[in-house]
Amino acid sequence: MSRFKYSVGPWNVHEGADAYGPEVRDSIPFEEKLKKFKEIGFDAVQFHDDDAVPNINNYTEEEIKVEAAKVKALLDKYGLVAEFVAPRLWFDPRTVDGGFCSNSAEDREYAMWRAYRSIDIARVLGCDKIVLWLAREGTLCYESKSPVDNTNRLVEAINKMLDYDKDIKIMIETKPNEPIDRSVCPTLGHAMAISAASKDPSRVGGLLETAHAMLAGLDPASEIGFALAMGKLWGVHLNDQNGMKYDQDKSFGVENLRAAFNQIKVLMENGFGENGEYIGLDVKAMRTEKQEGSYQHLINSLKIAKALEAKAEKFDYDFQKKCVAERDYEKLELYVMELLMGL
């Protein structure tokens, strides 16, 4: 039995379109996805605001809550819960230059409207966490924005969210680049600083995605450990990445098995999940996958994650201490590899 609870987003089952090609699979109805998520073994669902309320801009505040209640009924039907809601601030034309950090005051107001509606939706869905993936909060042309203004505007936006709901918690999902060139909050260290600068640091934490750490040239397990040491790791999105390229969202552990093991191991060692946290598997199917394989990347990732849990359970800490005392790290390194290879 897994010691963790796992979550997934509806976008993790997709049609396969990308910047260089059209859709290759048919859309799957939202309710069908929920049913399958439960069958596969997931416990919770992640949401953008417009995952829960499509065409959100066309509704009033009260209508948005009514639509969100329909989604809550579906979650209840399949024995699932909502983990978080995230305002999607990168598709609307008003967010082409960023949301909270846009040069346009009018567009910044729109971003706040989406943030407030995300909080409303979260409350209807029964969760208390908002995720900020700061997709376009940065610059494509350095001279177009001040990094000082960007940072201050982000803190200001977070403070407004904290004021709007006195119980909501905000998780900053960090990423160094893509779709913008220079992010306003590229690493968990930056997220911790933003938290400290907010009016209520106890309600602002971090969310680490494996691929995003790799894109920053950092080790994901070390980023996880840093946030854990700060008491600020409130969520993780595990996946994999073949080098510092675009964000690939490959199935967890398929490229860097030892790195994946260390991510699971540090989470286990520090009691992640004991306060209700989830491990999200933010993975995407290969574009070559056929319709019948639409969920296989989720099945694979969950299987690998649970297998690595079992490997971490077997880790010999006495042997580790002996190697450390003797400063024989080669022996320790071989032990880890033999553990992973089953030798």
C-alpha positions in Angstrom: 0.0 0.0 0.0 1.3 3.4 -0.9 2.2 5.8 1.9 1.3 8.8 -0.4 -1.9 10.2 -1.9 -1.6 11.0 -5.6 -3.3 13.6 -7.7 -3.7 14.4 -11.4 -5.1 17.1 -13.6 -7.6 16.7 -16.5 -5.0 18.3 -18.8 -2.8 15.3 -18.2 -5.0 13.4 -20.6 -5.0 15.4 -23.8 -5.4 15.4 -27.6 -1.6 15.6 -28.4 -1.5 19.0 -30.2 1.7 20.9 -29.8 3.4 24.0 -31.4 4.4 21.9 -34.4 1.4 19.8 -35.1 -2.4 19.2 -34.7 -4.3 17.0 -32.4 -3.7 13.2 -32.8 -6.3 11.9 -30.3 -9.9 12.5 -29.7 -11.1 14.5 -26.7 -12.3 12.5 -23.7 -15.3 13.9 -21.7 -14.4 15.3 -18.3 -16.6 12.9 -16.3 -15.0 9.9 -18.1 -11.6 11.2 -17.1 -12.7 11.4 -13.4 -14.0 7.8 -13.5 -10.8 6.6 -15.1 -8.6 8.5 -12.6 -10.3 6.8 -9.7 -9.9 3.4 -11.4 -6.2 3.9 -12.0 -5.7 4.8 -8.3 -5.6 8.6 -8.0 -7.0 10.3 -4.9 -7.4 13.9 -5.9 -7.8 16.1 -9.0 -6.0 19.3 -9.8 -7.8 22.2 -11.5 -7.3 25.3 -13.4 -10.2 27.7 -12.9 -11.5 27.0 -16.4 -11.1 23.3 -16.0 -13.8 23.6 -13.3 -15.7 26.3 -15.1 -15.1 26.3 -18.9 -15.8 29.7 -20.5 -15.4 31.3 -17.1 -15.2 34.8 -18.6 -18.9 34.5 -19.7 -20.3 34.0 -16.2 -21.1 36.2 -13.3 -19.5 35.5 -9.9 -22.6 33.7 -8.7 -22.9 31.7 -11.9 -19.3 30.6 -11.5 -20.1 29.2 -8.1 -23.1 27.3 -9.5 -21.0 25.8 -12.2 -18.3 24.8 -9.8 -20.9 23.0 -7.6 -21.7 20.7 -10.5 -18.0 19.7 -10.6 -18.0 19.1 -6.8 -21.0 16.7 -7.3 -19.0 14.8 -9.9 -16.0 14.5 -7.6 -18.2 13.2 -4.8 -19.8 10.7 -7.2 -16.4 9.1 -7.9 -14.9 9.4 -4.5 -12.3 12.1 -5.5 -11.4 15.4 -3.9 -10.0 18.6 -5.4 -6.3 19.4 -4.5 -6.1 23.0 -5.7 -7.3 25.5 -8.2 -5.0 27.6 -10.3 -5.9 30.7 -12.3 -5.0 30.1 -15.9 -3.3 33.4 -16.9 -1.7 32.6 -20.2 -4.5 31.9 -22.7 -6.5 35.1 -22.6 -5.4 37.9 -24.9 -5.4 40.2 -21.8 -2.5 38.1 -20.4 -0.2 38.1 -23.4 2.2 40.4 -21.5 1.7 38.6 -18.2 -1.1 38.8 -15.6 0.0 40.1 -12.2 3.1 41.7 -13.7 1.6 43.0 -17.0 2.5 46.5 -18.0 -1.2 47.2 -18.4 -3.0 48.2 -15.2 -6.3 47.0 -16.8 -4.9 43.6 -17.6 -3.5 43.3 -14.0 -7.0 43.9 -12.8 -8.3 41.1 -15.0 -5.6 38.8 -13.6 -6.9 39.6 -10.1 -10.4 38.9 -11.2 -9.4 35.4 -12.3 -7.4 34.9 -9.1 -10.5 35.8 -6.9 -12.7 33.6 -9.0 -10.2 30.7 -8.5 -10.5 31.2 -4.8 -14.3 31.1 -5.1 -14.1 27.9 -7.1 -11.7 26.3 -4.6 -14.1 27.0 -1.8 -17.0 25.4 -3.6 -14.8 22.4 -4.5 -13.8 22.0 -0.9 -10.1 22.8 -1.0 -8.0 25.6 0.5 -5.1 25.8 -1.9 -4.4 28.1 -4.9 -1.5 27.3 -7.2 0.3 30.1 -9.0 2.1 28.9 -12.1 3.6 32.2 -13.2 3.7 31.3 -16.8 4.1 34.7 -18.4 5.1 36.7 -15.3 8.5 37.8 -16.6 10.0 39.2 -19.8 10.7 38.4 -23.4 12.4 41.7 -23.9 14.5 42.5 -20.8 14.1 46.3 -21.1 10.3 46.1 -21.3 9.9 45.6 -17.5 11.7 46.3 -14.3 12.5 43.2 -12.3 11.9 45.3 -9.2 8.4 46.2 -10.3 7.7 42.6 -11.3 8.6 41.3 -7.9 6.7 44.0 -6.1 3.6 43.5 -8.3 3.7 39.8 -7.6 3.9 40.3 -3.8 1.0 42.9 -4.1 -1.2 40.4 -6.0 -0.5 37.7 -3.4 -1.4 40.0 -0.6 -4.7 40.9 -2.3 -5.5 37.1 -2.5 -4.6 36.7 1.1 -6.9 39.5 2.0 -9.8 38.2 -0.1 -9.9 34.9 1.8 -8.4 34.6 5.3 -8.0 30.9 5.1 -6.7 30.3 1.6 -3.1 29.1 1.1 -1.1 29.9 -2.0 1.5 27.6 -3.6 3.9 29.1 -6.0 4.9 26.7 -8.7 8.3 27.8 -9.9 9.8 27.6 -13.4 12.8 29.4 -14.8 11.6 29.9 -18.4 9.1 28.8 -21.1 6.9 30.3 -22.3 8.8 33.5 -21.3 12.5 34.1 -21.3 13.1 35.4 -17.8 10.8 34.3 -15.0 10.0 36.6 -12.1 10.1 33.6 -9.7 12.3 30.8 -11.2 13.2 28.6 -8.2 11.9 27.6 -4.9 14.4 29.9 -3.2 12.7 32.8 -5.0 9.3 31.5 -3.9 10.5 31.4 -0.3 11.6 35.0 -0.6 8.2 36.0 -2.0 6.6 34.2 0.8 8.7 36.0 3.4 7.8 39.4 1.7 4.1 38.7 1.8 1.8 39.9 4.5 1.2 36.4 5.9 4.1 34.0 5.1 2.4 31.2 6.9 0.0 31.0 4.0 2.4 31.2 1.1 4.5 28.2 0.2 5.9 26.3 -2.8 5.2 23.6 -5.3 8.1 21.9 -7.0 7.9 20.3 -10.4 10.7 17.9 -11.4 11.1 19.2 -15.0 11.1 22.8 -13.9 14.0 22.2 -11.5 15.9 20.4 -14.3 15.3 23.3 -16.6 16.9 25.6 -14.0 19.9 23.3 -13.9 19.0 22.1 -10.4 18.5 18.8 -8.8 14.8 18.2 -8.1 15.4 16.3 -4.8 17.6 19.1 -3.5 14.9 21.7 -4.4 12.4 19.5 -2.6 14.7 19.2 0.4 15.3 22.9 0.6 11.6 23.7 0.7 11.0 20.9 3.2 13.7 22.4 5.5 11.8 25.7 5.3 8.5 24.0 6.1 7.2 25.3 2.8 6.8 22.3 0.5 3.0 22.0 0.1 2.9 20.2 -3.2 5.1 18.4 -5.8 4.6 17.6 -9.4 6.7 14.6 -10.4 7.6 13.9 -14.0 10.9 13.6 -16.0 13.0 15.5 -18.4 15.6 14.7 -21.0 18.1 17.5 -20.3 17.6 21.3 -20.3 15.2 21.6 -23.3 11.6 22.5 -23.4 9.3 21.3 -20.6 8.7 17.7 -21.6 6.5 16.3 -18.8 7.7 12.8 -19.5 6.5 9.9 -17.4 8.1 9.9 -13.9 11.4 8.1 -13.7 11.8 7.1 -17.3 14.8 9.2 -18.0 16.5 9.7 -14.6 15.7 6.8 -12.4 18.2 7.6 -9.6 17.0 11.2 -9.5 13.4 10.0 -9.3 14.4 7.6 -6.5 15.9 10.5 -4.5 12.8 12.6 -4.9 10.6 9.9 -3.5 13.2 9.1 -0.8 13.5 12.7 0.5 9.7 13.0 0.6 9.4 9.8 2.6 12.2 10.7 5.0 10.6 14.0 5.9 7.0 12.9 6.3 5.6 14.5 3.2 1.9 13.8 3.1 1.3 13.7 6.8 -0.4 17.1 6.7 -2.6 16.1 3.7 -0.3 17.0 0.9 -0.5 15.1 -2.4 2.0 14.0 -5.0 0.9 15.2 -8.4 2.0 13.3 -11.4 2.1 16.0 -14.0 2.9 13.9 -17.1 1.8 13.9 -20.7 1.4 11.1 -23.2 3.8 10.9 -26.1 2.3 12.5 -29.2 2.7 9.1 -30.9 0.4 7.4 -28.5 -2.9 6.1 -29.9 -6.3 6.8 -28.5 -6.4 3.5 -26.5 -3.2 4.5 -24.8 -4.5 7.9 -23.5 -4.0 6.9 -19.8 -0.9 4.7 -20.1 1.6 7.4 -19.1 -0.4 7.9 -15.9 -0.5 4.2 -15.2 3.2 4.0 -15.8 4.1 7.0 -13.7 2.0 5.7 -10.7 3.6 2.3 -11.0 7.1 3.7 -11.1 6.4 6.0 -8.2 5.1 3.2 -6.0 7.9 0.9 -7.0 10.4 3.6 -5.9 8.5 3.9 -2.6 9.2 0.2 -2.1 12.9 0.7 -2.9 13.1 3.6 -0.5 11.5 1.4 2.2 14.4 -1.1 1.7 17.1 1.5 1.9 19.7 0.4 4.5 20.4 3.5 6.6 22.8 1.6 8.9 24.9 0.7 5.8 24.7 4.3 4.7 26.0 5.5 8.1 28.9 3.1 7.9 29.9 4.3 4.4 29.6 7.9 5.6 31.8 7.2 8.7 34.4 5.6 6.4 34.0 8.3 3.8 33.5 5.5 1.3 31.0 7.2 -1.1 31.9 4.9 -4.0 30.6 1.9 -1.9 27.5 3.9 -1.0 26.9 4.9 -4.6 27.2 1.3 -5.8 24.8 0.2 -3.1 22.1 2.7 -4.4 22.6 1.4 -7.9 22.3 -2.2 -6.9 19.2 -1.4 -4.9 17.6 0.2 -7.9 18.7 -2.6 -10.3 17.7 -5.4 -8.0 21.2 -6.8 -7.8 
